[in-house]
Amino acid sequence: MKLILKSKKGEDIEKVLKRYRNKIDKSDLMKEVKKHQEYIKPSQKRRNNLIKARYKQFIKYSIA
């Protein structure tokens, strides 16, 4: 995925960098990069989802 950013003549570099960071955040490029850094087995994904669901249930019923 390419991110093309054109700067205007005489534009401050900080403004260009800010626009670049915002563009990266909106494109979810960093999420994709982090996702592909490490392989997680499907069984581990399911296990993690179950743990999250149990935690959410615990929080939901412990407050009420």
Secondary structure, 3 states (H helix, E strand, C coil): CCCCCCCCCCCCHHHHHHHHHHHHHHHCHHHHHHHCCCCCCHHHHHHHHHHHHHHHHHHHHHHC
